[in-house]
């Protein structure tokens, strides 16, 4: 059986890793938005809306 202190440490590490990956997804979204807006493929509003929707879906489904 895992000791209580080891289990607590493991849970803390997992929470920190999940938070880091969640924040990393937001940073990567800015790169995708900048590319399509600077090349005038999409308007800034539609690019932000699309990124927000798909980031939310990815975070909820766990595929991000």
C-alpha positions as CSV (number, residue, x, y, z in Angstrom):
1,X,0.0,0.0,0.0
2,X,1.2,3.5,-0.7
3,X,2.0,5.6,2.3
4,X,-0.2,8.6,3.0
5,X,2.6,11.2,2.4
6,X,3.5,9.6,-0.9
7,X,-0.1,9.6,-2.0
8,X,-0.5,13.2,-1.1
9,X,2.7,14.1,-3.0
10,X,1.5,12.1,-6.1
11,X,-1.9,13.9,-6.1
12,X,-0.2,17.3,-5.8
13,X,2.2,16.5,-8.7
14,X,-0.7,15.3,-10.9
15,X,-2.7,18.5,-10.1
16,X,0.3,20.7,-11.0
17,X,0.9,18.8,-14.2
18,X,-2.8,19.2,-15.3
19,X,-2.8,22.9,-14.5
20,X,0.4,23.4,-16.5
21,X,-1.0,21.6,-19.5
22,X,-4.3,23.5,-19.3
23,X,-2.4,26.8,-19.2
24,X,-0.1,25.6,-22.1
25,X,-3.2,25.1,-24.2
26,X,-4.2,28.8,-23.8
27,X,-0.7,29.9,-24.9
28,X,-0.8,27.7,-28.0
29,X,-4.2,29.1,-29.0
30,X,-2.7,32.6,-29.4
31,X,-0.2,31.2,-32.0
32,X,-3.0,29.7,-34.1
33,X,-5.0,32.9,-33.9
34,X,-2.1,35.1,-34.9
35,X,-1.3,33.0,-38.0
36,X,-4.8,33.0,-39.5
37,X,-5.4,36.7,-38.6
38,X,-2.1,38.0,-40.0
39,X,-2.6,36.1,-43.3
40,X,-6.1,37.5,-43.4
41,X,-7.7,34.1,-43.7
42,X,-10.1,34.8,-40.9
43,X,-11.3,38.0,-39.1
44,X,-10.0,38.4,-35.6
45,X,-13.4,37.9,-34.1
46,X,-14.1,34.7,-35.9
47,X,-10.6,33.3,-35.1
48,X,-11.0,34.1,-31.4
49,X,-14.5,32.5,-31.3
50,X,-13.3,29.4,-33.1
51,X,-10.3,29.0,-30.8
52,X,-12.4,29.5,-27.7
53,X,-14.9,26.9,-28.8
54,X,-12.3,24.3,-29.7
55,X,-10.2,24.9,-26.6
56,X,-13.3,24.5,-24.4
57,X,-14.3,21.3,-26.2
58,X,-10.7,19.9,-25.9
59,X,-10.5,20.7,-22.2
60,X,-13.9,19.1,-21.5
61,X,-13.2,16.0,-23.6
62,X,-9.6,15.6,-22.4
63,X,-8.2,15.6,-26.0
64,X,-6.4,18.9,-25.8
